[in-house]
C-alpha cells in the first residue's frame, strides 16, 4: 500500500521567491530594451529587432506630422 504525502508548494508563511526577469542579452543593443520579457524572440536579423522596428515606426510618424 503506497503512502500518500501532501506537500504545500506555496503557503502564506513561505511565499514564493520572485522569478528573475528574462532579458535578452544576445546583442549590445539589448541593454536597456523596453521589451525585455515579452515571451518570444524579439530579433529577426543581425541588425533589426522589435526595438529597432518600433523606432522606425515612431520616426515615420514624426516625419508625417
SULHU-V158282 format. One line per field, one symbol per residue. ss: DSSP state (@ for helix, = for strand, . for the rest). A space follows every 10 residues. Layout:
# SULHU-V158282
ss->???
This chain:
# SULHU-V158282
ss->.......... =..=...... .......@@@ .......... ..=.....=@ @@@@@@@@@@ @@@@.
